[in-house]
Amino acid sequence: MKFKELVFVLYDLGISLPALSKLYREASKEQLIDVLNGDFLDVHFSLGAFSDEDIMLLSSGSSINKSKEYIDSLTKDFSLKGIQYFFYYDKEYPEQLKTISSPPFVIFTRGNLSLLRDSFVCSIVGTRNPTKETLKQIEQAVNEMVSASVVIASGLALGTDIHAHRSTLESKGKTIAILPSPLDNITPKSHIKDADKILDKGGLLISEYYKSGTFFRKANYVDRNRIISGLSNAVLIAECSEKSGTMHTARFAYKQNRPLYCFNNESTGVQKILGSKTAKIYKNISDLGI
């Protein structure tokens, strides 16, 4: 196994993030091999890497072998599907994500990585049941943004998200979809063809999840939203209720110091955001300052 695959095994095993960070930065490949062969005490004494919980995990040869076999099979499957993965310390890991609170230790990507390096990214998010007027506003905003080479990001969800993605593709632009599920288990399944089209048109899929068939948590959506805003240079809230998941994205954008905009409508979430003075009304592309 390569160095990254050995780290991936330890990540899958459940080794703590502080220990993984220290091992990635300070351990050699040979030391990681020793750790996974059960000879972890020398590494622990020299680096002071492991917690008591980590040592318990590393003491289980059967658990280690299970993770080795799983990650070996998974990475081979990734290679066939064009899925890449990057740890926080890899040079390919998006710089903008490193600035947020609780960044993913590893992200999984499929598609055009240059969109994360060379583009102004605006995320467009909102309710799963947008009004016809909001849908028209999304189309107009997206068309302007694409003309200015802005990349549109969203969460591939029903309603606002998928309309933003589809409008971008119809305008011949590039779009990034951040998922609450593994990249080989698109959620929702009704948008699998959209995900394929995003890739075909030079876009990008991103997730922090890799285990298909595991229990799917509602919290995945909230966690996903911090990545949507974290990857963006600006965040546009189209329409939302006060108790919707979109409000999490708005709060993340504020905490991450991302410029926040809203369409001017009467939805309770938009009115609360605008009333808090944390966002500006979006009128046209000039509001983004590009």
DORODO-713203 format. One record per residue: chain; y, z, x of N, C-alpha, C in turn; residue number from 1; residue in three letters. Coordinates in steps of 0.1 Angstrom, whole numbers, plus 5000, padded with zeros to 4 digits. Each point is the difference from the previous one (the first is absolute). Example, Ala and Ser with C-alpha at 12.3 -4.5 7.8 and 13.67 -1.06 7.14 Angstrom:
BEGIN
ch|n.c2|n.c3|n.c1|ca.c2|ca.c3|ca.c1|c.c2|c.c3|c.c1|i|aa
A|4943|5078|5132|5012|5000|4991|5012|5000|5009|1|ALA
A|5011|4993|4996|5011|5000|5009|5011|5008|4992|2|SER
***
This chain:
BEGIN
ch|n.c2|n.c3|n.c1|ca.c2|ca.c3|ca.c1|c.c2|c.c3|c.c1|i|aa
A|4988|5000|5008|5012|5000|4992|5013|5000|5009|1|MET
A|5010|4994|4995|5013|5000|5006|5007|5013|4998|2|LYS
A|5011|5002|5007|5007|5013|4999|5005|5002|4986|3|PHE
A|5006|4990|4993|5005|5002|4987|4989|5003|4990|4|LYS
A|4988|4994|5002|4989|5002|4991|4995|5015|5001|5|GLU
A|5000|5005|5013|4996|5014|5002|5010|5009|4993|6|LEU
A|5013|4997|5001|5010|5008|4993|4997|5000|4985|7|VAL
A|4997|4988|4995|4998|4998|4986|4988|5008|4995|8|PHE
A|4989|5001|5008|4989|5008|4997|5004|5015|4998|9|VAL
A|5008|5004|5010|5005|5014|4999|5009|5003|4988|10|LEU
A|5008|4990|4996|5008|5000|4988|4991|5001|4988|11|TYR
A|4990|4991|4999|4991|5000|4989|4992|5013|4999|12|ASP
A|4997|5006|5011|4993|5013|5001|5008|5011|4994|13|LEU
A|5013|4999|5000|5009|5010|4995|5007|5009|5010|14|GLY
A|5000|4995|5013|5007|5008|5010|5015|5001|4997|15|ILE
A|5006|5011|5003|5014|5002|4996|5010|4991|5006|16|SER
A|5011|4997|4994|5009|4990|5005|5006|5005|5013|17|LEU
A|5003|5013|5002|5005|5004|5013|4990|4997|5012|18|PRO
A|4988|5002|4997|4989|4998|5010|4999|4985|5003|19|ALA
A|5001|4992|4989|4999|4985|5001|5012|4995|5008|20|LEU
A|5011|5005|4998|5012|4996|5007|4999|5003|5015|21|SER
A|4996|5012|5003|4998|5004|5014|4989|4991|5007|22|LYS
A|4989|4998|4993|4990|4991|5006|5005|4986|5002|23|LEU
A|5007|4995|4990|5005|4986|5002|5009|4999|5012|24|TYR
A|5009|5010|5002|5010|4999|5010|4995|5004|5014|25|ARG
A|4990|5009|5000|4996|5006|5013|4986|4998|5005|26|GLU
A|4991|4997|4991|4985|4999|5003|4997|4985|5005|27|ALA
A|4990|4999|5008|4994|4988|5004|4989|4995|4990|28|SER
A|4996|4988|5001|4989|4995|4992|4987|5008|5003|29|LYS
A|4998|5003|5013|4989|5007|5004|4999|5014|4994|30|GLU
A|5012|5007|4999|5001|5013|4994|4997|4999|4985|31|GLN
A|5004|4990|4994|4997|4999|4985|4985|4998|4998|32|LEU
A|4994|4992|5009|4986|4998|4999|4992|5013|5002|33|ILE
A|5005|5008|5010|4994|5013|5002|5002|5009|4987|34|ASP
A|5011|5000|4994|5003|5008|4988|4990|4996|4989|35|VAL
A|4998|4987|4998|4991|4995|4989|4985|5002|5004|36|LEU
A|4998|5002|5013|4986|5003|5004|4997|5015|4999|37|ASN
A|5010|5008|4996|4998|5015|4999|5005|5007|5012|38|GLY
A|5005|4994|5010|5005|5006|5012|5015|5002|4999|39|ASP
A|5004|5008|4990|5015|5001|4997|5007|5011|5007|40|PHE
A|4992|5010|5005|5006|5012|5006|5009|4997|5012|41|LEU
A|4995|4991|5009|5008|4997|5012|5014|4994|4996|42|ASP
A|4999|4991|4990|5012|4994|4995|5009|5010|4993|43|VAL
A|4994|5009|4993|5008|5010|4993|5007|5009|5010|44|HIS
A|4992|5004|5010|5006|5009|5010|5011|4993|5008|45|PHE
A|4999|4987|5003|5010|4993|5008|5012|4996|4992|46|SER
A|4998|4997|4987|5011|4996|4992|5005|5010|4990|47|LEU
A|4991|5009|4997|5004|5010|4989|5001|4993|4987|48|GLY
A|4991|4990|4997|5003|4991|4989|4995|5005|4986|49|ALA
A|4989|5008|5000|4994|5002|4987|5002|5014|4994|50|PHE
A|5001|4999|4986|5000|5013|4993|4986|5004|4997|51|SER
A|4998|5012|4994|4987|5005|4997|4993|4991|4991|52|ASP
A|5007|4995|4990|4994|4990|4990|4996|4988|5007|53|GLU
A|5008|4995|5010|4996|4988|5007|4987|5002|5008|54|ASP
A|4998|5012|5006|4988|5003|5008|4988|5000|4991|55|ILE
A|5002|5006|4987|4989|5000|4991|4995|4986|4997|56|MET
A|5010|4991|4997|4997|4986|4997|4992|4993|5012|57|LEU
A|5005|5003|5012|4995|4993|5012|4986|5006|5004|58|LEU
A|4996|5011|4994|4987|5006|5002|4989|4995|4992|59|SER
A|5004|4991|4990|4990|4994|4991|4997|4986|5005|60|SER
A|4989|4998|5007|4995|4987|5005|4998|4990|4989|61|GLY
A|4994|5005|4989|4997|4991|4989|5013|4994|4994|62|SER
A|5010|5009|4998|5013|4995|4995|5006|4990|5009|63|SER
A|5000|5002|5013|5005|4991|5010|4993|4987|4999|64|ILE
A|4987|5000|5000|4992|4988|4999|5003|4992|4987|65|ASN
A|5002|5007|4989|5003|4994|4988|5014|4992|5000|66|LYS
A|5010|5007|5006|5013|4994|5002|4999|4988|5010|67|SER
A|4993|5001|5010|4998|4989|5010|4995|4988|4993|68|LYS
A|4989|5002|4993|4994|4989|4993|5009|4993|4990|69|GLU
A|5007|5009|4992|5009|4995|4990|5012|4992|5006|70|TYR
A|5006|5006|5010|5012|4993|5006|4996|4987|5007|71|ILE
A|4988|5000|5007|4995|4988|5006|4998|4989|4990|72|ASP
A|4994|5003|4988|4998|4990|4990|5013|4996|4994|73|SER
A|5009|5010|4998|5013|4997|4993|5009|4991|5009|74|LEU
A|5000|5002|5013|5009|4992|5008|4994|4986|5002|75|THR
A|4987|4998|4999|4995|4987|5000|5004|4993|4987|76|LYS
A|4999|5007|4989|5005|4994|4988|5014|4997|5000|77|ASP
A|5008|5009|5006|5015|4997|5001|5002|4987|5008|78|PHE
A|4993|4998|5010|5001|4988|5008|4998|4987|4992|79|SER
A|4990|5001|4992|4996|4988|4991|5011|4998|4990|80|LEU
A|5007|5011|4995|5009|4998|4989|5015|4999|5005|81|LYS
A|5002|5001|5013|5013|4999|5006|5009|5013|4998|82|GLY
A|4993|5011|4999|5007|5013|4998|5002|5006|5014|83|ILE
A|5012|5004|5003|5003|5007|5012|5004|5015|4997|84|GLN
A|4999|5009|5010|5004|5013|4998|5008|5005|5013|85|TYR
A|5010|5008|4997|5009|5005|5011|5002|5015|4998|86|PHE
A|4998|5007|5011|5004|5014|5000|5014|5002|5004|87|PHE
A|5005|5012|4996|5014|5003|5002|5006|4996|5014|88|TYR
A|4991|5002|5010|5005|4998|5014|4998|4985|5005|89|TYR
A|4994|4992|4992|4998|4986|5004|5014|4993|4999|90|ASP
A|5002|4990|5009|5013|4993|5000|5002|4992|4988|91|LYS
A|4989|4996|4993|5001|4992|4988|5004|5008|4988|92|GLU
A|4999|5013|5001|5003|5009|4988|5015|4998|4997|93|TYR
A|5003|4998|4987|5014|4997|4996|5010|5012|5004|94|PRO
A|5010|4996|5008|5010|5010|5004|5006|5007|4989|95|GLU
A|5003|4993|4989|5007|5007|4989|4992|5011|4993|96|GLN
A|4987|4998|5001|4991|5011|4994|5000|5012|5009|97|LEU
A|5003|4999|5013|4999|5011|5009|5012|5010|4997|98|LYS
A|5010|4995|4992|5012|5009|4998|4998|5008|4987|99|THR
A|4990|4998|4992|4999|5007|4988|4992|5013|5001|100|ILE
A|5001|5009|4991|4993|5013|5000|4985|4996|4996|101|SER
A|4991|5006|5007|4985|4998|4998|4996|4986|5000|102|SER
A|5003|4993|5011|4996|4986|5001|4984|4999|5000|103|PRO
A|4995|4989|4995|4985|4999|5001|4996|4999|5015|104|PRO
A|4989|5007|5003|4995|5000|5014|4995|4986|5003|105|PHE
A|4994|4993|4990|4995|4987|5002|5003|4992|4988|106|VAL
A|5004|4987|5002|5002|4991|4989|4991|4988|5002|107|ILE
A|4997|4993|4988|4991|4989|5000|5008|4988|4995|108|PHE
A|4999|4989|5007|5008|4988|4996|4992|4988|4999|109|THR
A|5005|4991|4992|4993|4986|4999|5011|4990|4997|110|ARG
A|5002|4991|5009|5010|4990|4998|5010|4999|5011|111|GLY
A|5013|4996|4996|5010|4997|5010|5008|5012|5005|112|ASN
A|4996|5006|5011|5006|5012|5006|5014|4998|5004|113|LEU
A|5004|4987|5003|5014|4998|5004|5010|5004|4990|114|SER
A|4996|5001|4987|5009|5004|4990|5005|5014|5002|115|LEU
A|4993|5008|5007|5004|5014|5003|5009|5001|5012|116|LEU
A|5001|4989|5008|5008|5001|5012|5013|4993|4999|117|ARG
A|5000|4988|4993|5011|4991|5001|5008|4998|4988|118|ASP
A|4998|5009|4990|5005|4997|4986|5008|5012|4995|119|SER
A|5010|4996|4991|5006|5010|4992|4991|5002|4987|120|PHE
A|4995|5012|4998|4991|5002|4989|5007|5008|4989|121|VAL
A|5000|4995|4987|5005|5007|4989|4988|5002|4990|122|CYS
A|4997|5013|4997|4990|5002|4990|5006|5000|4986|123|SER
A|4993|4995|4991|5004|5000|4985|4988|5006|4993|124|ILE
A|5004|5011|4993|4989|5008|4993|5006|5005|4986|125|VAL
A|4991|5004|4992|5004|5005|4987|4989|5001|4990|126|GLY
A|5004|5001|4987|4990|5003|4989|4989|4989|4999|127|THR
A|4989|5004|4994|4990|4990|4997|5003|4993|4987|128|ARG
A|5010|5004|4993|5004|4993|4988|5015|4996|4999|129|ASN
A|5004|4992|5009|5014|4996|5001|5004|4991|4988|130|PRO
A|5013|5001|4996|5005|4992|4990|5002|4986|5005|131|THR
A|5001|4991|4990|5003|4985|5004|5012|4999|5008|132|LYS
A|5010|5008|4997|5013|4999|5008|4997|5004|5014|133|GLU
A|4993|5011|5002|4996|5004|5014|4992|4990|5007|134|THR
A|4991|4993|4994|4992|4990|5006|5009|4988|5005|135|LEU
A|5010|4997|4991|5009|4989|5004|5009|5005|5012|136|LYS
A|5004|5012|5000|5008|5005|5012|4992|5000|5012|137|GLN
A|4987|5004|4999|4991|4999|5012|4999|4986|5006|138|ILE
A|4998|4990|4991|4999|4986|5004|5013|4996|5007|139|GLU
A|5011|5003|4994|5013|4996|5006|5002|5007|5014|140|GLN
A|4997|5013|5000|5002|5007|5013|4991|4995|5011|141|ALA
A|4987|4997|4996|4991|4995|5010|5004|4987|5005|142|VAL
A|5004|4991|4991|5004|4986|5004|5011|5001|5010|143|ASN
A|5010|5009|4998|5011|5001|5009|4995|5006|5014|144|GLU
A|4991|5010|4999|4996|5006|5012|4991|4990|5009|145|MET
A|4992|4993|4993|4991|4990|5007|5009|4990|5007|146|VAL
A|5011|4996|4993|5009|4990|5006|5007|5006|5013|147|SER
A|5001|5013|5001|5005|5006|5011|4990|5005|5010|148|ALA
A|4987|4995|4998|4989|5004|5009|4996|5014|4999|149|SER
A|5003|5007|4989|4995|5014|4998|4986|5000|4996|150|VAL
A|4992|5009|5006|4986|5002|4996|4999|5010|4989|151|VAL
A|4993|4997|4989|4999|5009|4989|4987|5008|5001|152|ILE
A|5001|5014|4999|4989|5008|5000|4998|5007|4987|153|ALA
A|4988|5003|4996|4997|5008|4988|4985|5004|5000|154|SER
A|4996|5006|4989|4987|5007|5000|4989|4993|4993|155|GLY
A|5001|4987|4996|4990|4992|4993|4996|5006|4987|156|LEU
A|5007|5010|4995|4997|5006|4987|5004|4991|4988|157|ALA
A|4996|5004|4988|5004|4993|4988|5015|5001|4998|158|LEU
A|5005|4990|4993|5014|5000|4996|5010|4996|5010|159|GLY
A|5009|5009|5004|5010|4996|5010|4995|4995|5013|160|THR
A|4990|5007|5006|4995|4997|5013|4994|4986|5001|161|ASP
A|4991|4997|4991|4994|4987|5000|5010|4989|4997|162|ILE
A|5010|5003|4991|5010|4990|4997|5009|4997|5013|163|HIS
A|5002|5010|5008|5008|4998|5012|4992|4992|5010|164|ALA
A|4987|5002|5001|4992|4992|5009|4999|4986|4996|165|HIS
A|4997|4998|4987|4999|4986|4995|5013|4992|5000|166|ARG
A|5011|5007|4997|5013|4993|5001|5003|4996|5014|167|SER
A|4996|5008|5010|5002|4997|5014|4992|4988|5004|168|THR
A|4988|4999|4996|4992|4988|5003|5005|4988|4993|169|LEU
A|5004|5001|4987|5006|4989|4993|5012|4995|5007|170|GLU
A|5008|5009|5006|5012|4996|5007|4997|4995|5015|171|SER
A|4987|5000|5003|4995|4996|5013|5004|5010|5011|172|LYS
A|5000|5012|4997|5003|5011|5009|4988|5007|5005|173|GLY
A|5002|5010|5008|4989|5008|5006|5001|5014|4994|174|LYS
A|4988|5006|4997|4999|5013|4994|4990|5008|5006|175|THR
A|5002|5014|5000|4991|5010|5005|4995|5008|4988|176|ILE
A|4987|5002|4999|4994|5009|4990|4994|5012|5007|177|ALA
A|5005|5012|4996|4994|5012|5005|4991|5006|4989|178|ILE
A|4988|5003|5004|4989|5003|4990|4997|5015|5000|179|LEU
A|4995|5005|4989|4995|5014|4999|4985|5000|5002|180|PRO
A|4994|4990|5005|4986|4998|5001|4997|4992|5013|181|SER
A|4987|5000|5004|4997|4992|5012|5003|4985|4998|182|PRO
A|5002|4993|5011|5004|4986|4999|4988|4991|4995|183|LEU
A|4988|5005|5001|4989|4992|4994|4996|5005|4986|184|ASP
A|5008|5008|4994|4998|5005|4987|5013|5001|4992|185|ASN
A|5006|4988|4998|5013|4998|4994|5001|5008|4987|186|ILE
A|5011|5007|4999|5003|5008|4987|5014|4996|4996|187|THR
A|5002|4995|4987|4989|4998|4990|4992|4987|5002|188|PRO
A|4988|5000|4995|4991|4988|5003|5006|4988|4993|189|LYS
A|5008|5001|4990|5006|4989|4993|5010|4992|5009|190|SER
A|5004|5007|5012|5009|4993|5009|4994|4996|5013|191|HIS
A|4986|4998|5000|4994|4996|5012|5004|4986|5004|192|ILE
A|5002|4991|4990|5004|4986|5002|5014|5000|5006|193|LYS
A|5009|5010|4995|5013|5001|5005|5000|5004|5015|194|ASP
A|4992|5009|5003|4999|5005|5014|4995|4988|5009|195|ALA
A|4991|4992|4995|4995|4988|5008|5012|4990|5002|196|ASP
A|5008|4999|4989|5011|4990|5001|5010|5005|5010|197|LYS
A|5003|5013|5000|5010|5006|5009|4996|4996|5014|198|ILE
A|4987|5002|5003|4995|4997|5014|5001|4985|5003|199|LEU
A|4996|4992|4990|5000|4985|5002|5014|4995|5002|200|ASP
A|5011|5007|4995|5013|4996|5002|5008|5007|5011|201|LYS
A|4992|5006|5009|5006|5006|5012|5005|5014|4998|202|GLY
A|4995|5007|4990|5004|5014|4998|4991|5010|5007|203|GLY
A|5000|5012|4995|4994|5011|5007|4995|5011|4990|204|LEU
A|4988|5005|5002|4994|5011|4993|4999|5012|5009|205|LEU
A|5004|5012|4995|4999|5012|5008|4994|5012|4992|206|ILE
A|4993|5008|5007|4995|5013|4993|4997|5010|5011|207|SER
A|4999|5013|4996|4996|5010|5009|4986|5004|4997|208|GLU
A|4993|4993|4991|4987|5004|4995|4989|4990|5005|209|TYR
A|4988|5005|5002|4990|4990|5005|4986|5003|4994|210|TYR
A|4998|5011|4993|4987|5003|4995|4999|4995|4985|211|LYS
A|4993|4989|4998|4998|4995|4987|4989|5009|4993|212|SER
A|5001|5001|4987|4989|5007|4993|5002|5015|5000|213|GLY
A|5010|5005|5006|5003|5015|5000|5009|5003|4988|214|THR
A|5001|5013|4998|5008|5005|4988|5014|4995|5002|215|PHE
A|5005|4994|4990|5014|4995|5000|5009|5010|4994|216|PHE
A|5010|5005|5008|5009|5010|4995|5013|4994|4995|217|ARG
A|5005|5006|4989|5013|4996|4995|5011|5002|5011|218|LYS
A|4998|5010|5009|5009|5002|5011|5002|4988|5009|219|ALA
A|4990|4991|5000|5001|4988|5008|5012|4992|4997|220|ASN
A|5004|5000|4987|5012|4992|4996|5012|5006|5006|221|TYR
A|5001|5013|4999|5012|5007|5006|5001|4998|5015|222|VAL
A|4988|5002|5007|5000|4998|5014|5003|4986|5004|223|ASP
A|4995|4990|4992|5004|4986|5002|5015|4998|4999|224|ARG
A|5006|5007|4991|5015|4997|4998|5008|5004|5012|225|ASN
A|4996|5010|5008|5007|5004|5012|5000|4989|5010|226|ARG
A|4989|4992|5000|4999|4989|5009|5008|4988|4996|227|ILE
A|5000|4998|4986|5009|4989|4995|5014|5002|5005|228|ILE
A|5006|5012|4997|5014|5002|5004|5001|5001|5015|229|SER
A|4990|5006|5007|5001|5001|5014|5000|4987|5008|230|GLY
A|4993|4990|4995|5000|4987|5006|5013|4992|4997|231|LEU
A|5008|5005|4991|5011|4991|4995|5013|5004|5007|232|SER
A|5009|4989|5000|5014|5002|5005|5008|5004|4988|233|ASN
A|4996|4997|4988|5007|5004|4987|4989|5001|4989|234|ALA
A|5004|5008|4990|4991|5002|4989|5007|4997|4987|235|VAL
A|4995|4992|4991|5006|4997|4987|4991|5004|4989|236|LEU
A|5006|5009|4992|4993|5005|4988|5004|4991|4988|237|ILE
A|4990|4993|4994|5003|4991|4990|5003|5007|4986|238|ALA
A|4990|5009|4997|5001|5007|4987|4989|5010|5000|239|GLU
A|5002|5012|4995|4990|5010|5000|5003|5012|4991|240|CYS
A|4990|5007|4996|5003|5013|4992|5002|5011|5010|241|SER
A|5005|5011|4995|5003|5012|5008|4988|5006|5006|242|GLU
A|4988|4998|4993|4988|5007|5005|4990|4990|5006|243|LYS
A|5005|4988|5004|4990|4990|5005|4998|5002|5015|244|SER
A|4990|4993|5005|4997|5001|5014|5011|4993|5009|245|GLY
A|5007|4991|4993|5011|4994|5008|5010|5010|5005|246|THR
A|5002|5011|4992|5009|5010|5005|4996|5006|5013|247|MET
A|4987|5000|5003|4996|5005|5013|5005|4990|5011|248|HIS
A|4999|4987|4997|5005|4991|5010|5015|5002|5002|249|THR
A|5007|5002|4990|5015|5003|5001|5002|5012|5009|250|ALA
A|4993|5010|4998|5001|5013|5008|4996|4997|5014|251|ARG
A|4990|4993|5002|4996|4997|5014|5011|4992|5007|252|PHE
A|5005|4990|4993|5011|4992|5006|5011|5008|5004|253|ALA
A|5004|5010|4992|5011|5009|5003|4997|5008|5012|254|TYR
A|4988|5006|5000|4997|5009|5012|4998|4992|5013|255|LYS
A|4996|4987|4998|4998|4991|5012|5013|4993|5004|256|GLN
A|5011|5003|4993|5013|4994|5003|5000|4985|4999|257|ASN
A|4992|4995|4990|5000|4986|4997|5011|4997|4989|258|ARG
A|5008|4990|5001|5010|4997|4990|4993|4997|4986|259|PRO
A|5005|5007|4990|4993|4999|4987|5009|4994|4989|260|LEU
A|4994|4990|4993|5008|4993|4990|4992|5000|4986|261|TYR
A|5008|4998|4989|4994|4999|4987|5006|4989|4992|262|CYS
A|4993|4993|4992|5006|4992|4990|5007|5009|4990|263|PHE
A|5011|4995|4994|5007|5008|4991|4995|4999|4986|264|ASN
A|4990|5009|4996|4995|5000|4987|4999|5014|4994|265|ASN
A|4995|5002|4988|5000|5013|4994|4987|5008|5001|266|GLU
A|4991|4995|5009|4987|5007|5001|5003|5014|5006|267|SER
A|4993|5010|4996|5003|5014|5003|5000|5003|5015|268|THR
A|4990|4993|5007|4999|5003|5014|5011|4994|5008|269|GLY
A|5004|4988|4996|5012|4993|5007|5013|5009|4997|270|VAL
A|5001|5004|4988|5012|5008|4997|5001|5013|5008|271|GLN
A|4988|5006|5002|5000|5013|5008|5003|4997|5014|272|LYS
A|4994|4989|5006|5002|4997|5014|5015|4997|5002|273|ILE
A|5006|4991|4991|5014|4997|5002|5009|5012|4998|274|LEU
A|4996|5009|4991|5008|5012|4997|4999|5010|5012|275|GLY
A|4990|4999|5008|4999|5008|5012|5008|4996|5012|276|SER
A|5006|4988|4998|5009|4994|5011|4992|4996|5012|277|LYS
A|4987|4999|4999|4992|4996|5012|4997|4985|5001|278|THR
A|5004|4993|4989|4998|4985|5000|5012|4993|4995|279|ALA
A|5001|4987|5003|5011|4991|4996|4994|4990|4990|280|LYS
A|5008|4995|4991|4996|4990|4991|4999|4987|5007|281|ILE
A|4988|4993|4999|4998|4987|5006|5006|4989|4992|282|TYR
A|5008|4992|5006|5006|4988|4992|4995|4987|5006|283|LYS
A|5001|4999|5014|4996|4988|5006|4997|5002|5015|284|ASN
A|4996|4990|5007|4995|5001|5013|5010|5006|5010|285|ILE
A|5013|4999|4997|5010|5005|5008|5000|5016|5001|286|SER
A|4994|5006|4990|4998|5014|5000|4992|5005|5011|287|ASP
A|4990|4992|5005|4991|5004|5011|5007|4999|5013|288|LEU
A|5012|4994|5001|5007|5000|5013|4994|4991|5010|289|GLY
A|4993|4989|4995|4994|4991|5010|5006|4986|4998|290|ILE
***
